Amino acid sequence: MEPLLLLSFAISFIVTLILTPHWIKAAKRVGLVGRDMNKYDKPEVAEMGGIAVIAGFLAGVFYYIGLSTFYFKQNGFIVYIFAAISSILIISIIGIIDDVLGWKIGLRQWQKPLLTLAAALPMAAINAGKSTMILPFIGAVDFGILYPLLIVPIGIAGASNGFNMLAGYNGLEAGMGIIIITALSYVAYLNGYSWVSVLGMCMVFSLLAFLRYNWYPAKVFPGDTLTYSVGALIACLAILGNMEKIAVLLFLPYYIDFLLPLRKKMKVEAFAKVNRDNSLELPYDKLYDLTHLVIYILKKIKKKVYEKDVVVSILVAEAIIALLVVL
């Protein structure tokens, strides 16, 4: 990969690093804030930080597109990048709607998957990816027209909504995005899809800059604007780089998080019960979320468990999964 193209990562990082503190001030000024529920005093924190991340991501990707087109005269893959960008921007708008209206008016759970299906249209329209997939115990299966019309929409809607499930703890969403997308970008690069790798790493560096303000104690929340976008990008990377199986394996913690609430008979939240010293306790008698499971396990090891302990434990587990998948 040409060194000049690597400047895309620096641009994404710098733009997000500069914009995020400005967004924090603007969000607080207009009252776009939320309560940090895993702190005893429940401080107000700026919402929708994903706006700055998307801006940094786009800045790096557009630099890469411009340099590839006008300097290196390589643009055979540009249509795929623009399709991925279109899907991410569409789902970002849905995330903004959910962030702005969701906590005031409320978007029903069944509405979110239907709305995110619209984000798959650009990727489906260009017939991105390969329709032949290797399935366990079956072998190679060519899905033909069903791949762009059925599997791509399900993949993008599923990844965006799934990635949005494991959230609510400082640094968790950004950290998980960094690990998953880095793994996919590395595999894409090894398989000769360097442009897919660049697309992913622009988001990774944007998330790294955002994590500077989102890590404990968070000064800004990512919001659905970020979680939907990162989930959609993960799906796009998997489709463009023919890495669907790898993406499925990397989502293992999200499957656990999805299965745990199936036992519930009431509406529950992922937030923990917080003591005066900001240590965490299980909020319910049973485990309804992956974070509850982690708190339960950590309580067996140490007397006091804090938010940072929960986040670091999940990120370490995801990093191990990513390493095993890559190897």
C-alpha positions, -999 to 999 in steps of 0.1 A, spaced: 0 0 0 13 35 -9 24 55 21 5 86 8 -27 66 12 -20 59 48 -26 96 55 -62 87 53 -60 73 88 -43 104 102 -69 126 86 -98 106 101 -81 107 136 -73 144 135 -107 155 122 -126 135 149 -102 146 176 -108 183 167 -145 180 162 -155 160 192 -148 187 219 -166 212 198 -196 188 195 -196 183 232 -199 220 238 -226 224 212 -247 194 224 -246 207 260 -256 242 248 -287 230 231 -296 204 258 -287 173 238 -275 154 269 -282 121 286 -277 108 321 -247 85 328 -266 58 345 -236 38 358 -225 67 380 -240 73 414 -247 110 408 -260 104 372 -241 133 356 -253 148 323 -232 139 293 -233 151 257 -251 128 233 -247 119 196 -209 119 196 -212 97 165 -216 128 144 -179 137 149 -168 101 142 -187 99 109 -172 133 99 -137 120 106 -144 88 88 -157 105 57 -128 130 56 -103 101 56 -122 81 30 -127 110 7 -90 118 8 -83 82 -1 -108 83 -30 -94 116 -43 -58 104 -42 -66 70 -58 -86 87 -86 -64 117 -95 -29 106 -85 -27 68 -87 -54 65 -115 -70 36 -97 -108 39 -94 -122 4 -102 -134 0 -67 -147 35 -61 -184 25 -69 -182 0 -40 -168 25 -16 -195 50 -25 -222 24 -20 -208 16 14 -207 53 23 -243 57 11 -254 29 33 -236 43 63 -250 78 57 -285 65 54 -282 45 86 -266 75 103 -297 96 95 -318 68 111 -295 69 141 -299 106 144 -337 102 143 -335 76 170 -312 98 192 -333 129 188 -368 115 189 -363 81 205 -359 93 241 -386 119 237 -412 102 215 -400 67 213 -393 44 183 -408 10 187 -385 -20 187 -401 -34 155 -396 -1 137 -358 0 140 -350 -31 120 -374 -20 92 -359 14 91 -324 1 89 -333 -22 60 -333 10 39 -296 14 44 -290 -18 25 -304 -4 -8 -271 11 -21 -252 -22 -15 -280 -43 -29 -283 -20 -60 -247 -25 -71 -248 -63 -63 -218 -60 -40 -200 -91 -28 -200 -126 -41 -232 -147 -42 -214 -179 -35 -208 -187 2 -193 -217 19 -217 -231 45 -209 -256 73 -217 -292 64 -231 -281 30 -202 -266 11 -204 -239 -16 -239 -225 -22 -246 -199 -49 -275 -178 -37 -277 -159 -70 -302 -130 -69 -311 -138 -33 -277 -126 -21 -282 -89 -29 -320 -89 -24 -321 -109 8 -288 -117 25 -272 -82 21 -302 -64 36 -305 -89 65 -267 -87 71 -267 -49 72 -299 -46 93 -288 -74 116 -253 -60 122 -264 -25 128 -292 -34 152 -270 -61 168 -241 -38 174 -265 -14 191 -275 -39 217 -243 -41 237 -240 -5 249 -244 19 278 -210 16 294 -182 42 289 -160 32 260 -177 -1 253 -192 7 219 -162 25 205 -138 -2 219 -158 -31 204 -159 -13 171 -121 -8 171 -114 -44 177 -139 -59 153 -131 -36 124 -94 -39 129 -97 -77 126 -118 -74 95 -94 -48 80 -64 -70 86 -80 -100 70 -91 -79 40 -56 -67 35 -42 -102 37 -67 -113 11 -58 -85 -13 -86 -61 -6 -65 -32 5 -92 -7 -4 -116 -25 20 -89 -24 46 -85 14 42 -123 18 45 -122 0 78 -91 16 93 -105 51 86 -133 42 110 -109 26 135 -88 58 137 -119 79 140 -130 57 169 -96 59 186 -99 97 186 -134 95 199 -124 71 226 -102 99 241 -135 116 252 -157 85 255 -135 65 279 -143 65 316 -154 90 328 -171 98 295 -175 133 283 -197 123 254 -219 93 245 -218 77 210 -255 74 205 -273 53 180 -258 76 154 -225 58 160 -237 23 169 -259 19 138 -231 33 116 -204 11 129 -226 -20 127 -235 -12 91 -198 -6 82 -190 -40 97 -216 -56 75 -203 -37 44 -167 -47 51 -178 -83 54 -197 -82 22 -171 -63 1 -142 -84 14 -161 -117 14 -156 -122 51 -191 -130 62 -181 -160 83 -154 -140 101 -179 -112 109 -204 -138 123 -177 -152 146 -166 -117 158 -202 -110 169 -202 -139 194 -206 -115 224 -236 -100 208 -253 -134 204 -249 -140 241 -263 -105 248 -293 -113 226 -300 -147 242 -298 -136 278 -329 -113 277 -350 -141 262 -355 -153 298 -371 -121 310 -407 -115 316 -404 -78 320 -387 -48 304 -352 -46 317 -322 -22 313 -285 -31 309 -275 -5 335 -262 -17 368 -271 -8 403 -246 18 415 -232 23 450 -221 56 465 -184 47 456 -195 41 420 -190 3 423 -216 -18 405 -241 -44 417 -264 -66 397 -296 -47 391 -318 -79 390 -319 -113 406 -313 -129 372 -289 -122 344 -305 -103 315 -275 -87 297 -239 -96 289 -227 -68 312 -247 -84 340 -230 -117 334 -196 -100 335 -205 -82 367 -215 -115 382 -183 -132 372 -161 -103 384 -179 -103 418 -167 -138 423 -131 -127 418 -130 -93 435 -151 -76 461 -159 -44 442 -166 -41 405 -165 -8 386 -177 3 352 -142 3 338 -137 -33 350 -167 -45 331 -157 -27 299 -121 -38 299 -132 -74 306 -155 -74 276 -129 -58 253 -103 -83 263 -126 -112 256 -135 -97 222 -97 -91 215 -91 -128 222 -119 -139 200 -106 -116 172 -71 -130 176 -83 -166 174 -105 -158 143 -76 -141 125 -52 -169 133 
